[in-house]
Amino acid sequence: GRGLAHLHTAAHLAHGNVRASNVLLRPDHPSFAAVSEFGLSPLLATPPPPSRVAAGYLAPELLETREPTSPSDVYSFGVLLLELLTGRSPNQPSPAGDEEVFDLPRWVQSVVREEWTAEVFDPELARCHAPEEEMVRVLQLAMACVATVPRARPEMGRVVRVLEDVVGRGDGPSKGGSGGSTPPAAASP
């Protein structure tokens, strides 16, 4: 998240290919993550067409414009958060068996709308003793990130601050639990 926030604010660039396979983790430092496959994107005048592998992470507006932006990166990061929370890949085949990929954000929205929020979470998270309140806050954040309208999505810096607050690394009063900043989904404009 911090790397994307830096790209967006300091370099004024969009990554354009945020997905799970482009996030590198260090086994000796589990809280460290790096985003890969960025180096050539500023050099390409027209981004290549999305592959089936990346299609589940793409913001809706990219299907028309093919022009990555900071808000489209935020959308992709939101899909990545949903993937972590649900244990479901956004690139799995659609249950209808057609050529479409599974629409993870739409599936999560439908489950939450039916007030079955607990059904969204990957059972592995419960085995890891992840506090449900924190999982709900991250879910709210992820849902704000995948808003259909790009300007309704939070900026990446805000996403990072909320995540840091949830895990207890923020400067706010929360240390991984109650209180702290309000996720963007519940924040006023």
N, C-alpha and C positions, 0 to 999 in steps of 0.2 A: 503494500500500500504506500509506504513512504517513497519508494522509488517512482511510482506513478505520480504521486503528488509533486515530487521534485520535477519530473518531466513536464508536468502541466504548468507549474508556476515559474520555475527558474528558466527552463528551456523553451517554454511555450510550444511544446510538441505533444502529439498524441502517439501512443504506442501502436495501436491499431490491431493487436493480435494477442490480447490478454486471454489466457486460457490455462487450465491446470497443467498441461504439459510444458508450458513456458515458465512455470514457477519452479525455481531450483531451491531445494532445502539442504542444509548442512546437518548431517547426523550428529556432529560434535557440538553444534550450536542450534538447537531446535527453534529458537525464536528468530533466527536469521533466515530471510528468504530473498532471493534475487529474481528479477524478471529477465528472461532471455528473449532472443529473436527480435531485438529492436534495432540493431546497428544499421541495417540497410533501409529501413522504412522511410527516413527523411530524404533519401536519394531517389526514391521511386516517384515519378511524376504522377502515375496512376497506379493505385494499389492493385495487386493481382486479385482476380475473383476469389471469393471465399471458398475454401475447401469444405467438403462435407464434415471434416474433423472440427473445423472452427465454427460451423454454421450455428450451432446451439448457443454460442457465446455472443453472437452479433446483435447489436442494437438494431431495432426495426428500421431506423432511418438509413442504416448502412446498405440495406438491400436496394435502396434507390440511389443514394449519393456515392457509395463506395469511398467516401472521404472520411477517414477516421478523425474524431475530435475528442477533446477531453470528456465531454458527456458520454460519448460512445464507449470510451475506456471505462468509465464509471459503471455503465450498464454491464459490460463484460465482467468487471470485478464483482458486481452484484450477483451475476450468474455463478461465478466461482464460489462466492460465499454460500449461495443456495446449494451448490454441489457438495460443499463440505458439511453443511447442516443436514442434508437429506440423504447423502450417500448415493444419490442418483446422478447419472451422467446426463448432461444436456445434449449429448450426441448419440444417445441410444436411439434405436429406431422407434418411430411412432407406433403406439399400440394398434393403430389402424392398419399397419403393415404396408403403408404406401412409402413413397420416397422421402416424405417429410421426416425431420428429426423431432424427437420429443421436446415439447415446449415446456421446459422446467419452470420458468417464471409463471406461466399460465396455470400449470398444475398446482403449484404452491398457492397461488391466489385462490384457486377454486377450493382447495382443502381448508385454507384459513377462513374463507367466506362461509363455509359450512360449520365454522367454529370447531374444527377438529385439529387445531394447531398442533397438539401433541403428536398427531399421526404423521406430521411432516418430518419430524426429526429421525435421523438414523439411530436405530437401537444401539449401535456401538457407542454413541455419545453417552447414553445412560450407563453403560458398562464402565466408561471412563470417569463416571461421577461428575459430569459437567452439570453445573447448576442450571436448572430450567429457566430461571429468571435471566441469566446471561444469554442462554440460547435464544430466548424470545427477543431480547434486545438486538442481538445480531440478526435475527430474522427480520425484525422491523427495519433495520438498517439496510439489509439486502433488498427488501421490497422497495424501499425508497430509491435505491440504486437502479432498479429495473423499471422505474416509472416509464411509461410509454413516451411521454413528452420530455425531450432532452433537457429543457430548462427547469423541469421539476426535479431533476436528480441533484443530489448534493454534490458539492465539489469534493475532489479526492482528499484534500486536506481535512475537511470535516469528517469524512469517512474514517480516516486514520485516527483522528482525535477520539471519535466514539469508540472505535475498536480498542484503542489504548486504555480508555476509561473502563471498558468492559473487562479487560484482562488485568486491570489494576496497575497500569503503567502510566496513566495520565496524570496531569497536574491537578485534576479535580478532586472532590472529596471522596469519590468512590474508589475502592480498592478491590474491584472485581465483584461487586454485588450491587446493593441498592444505592439509590441516589445518583449523583453525577449528571452528566449531560443527557439531554433528551435526544433519542434517535431522530434523524431527520423526518421520518414518516410521521412523527407526532409533533414535530416542531412547527411553529407558525412561520409564515413566509417573511 
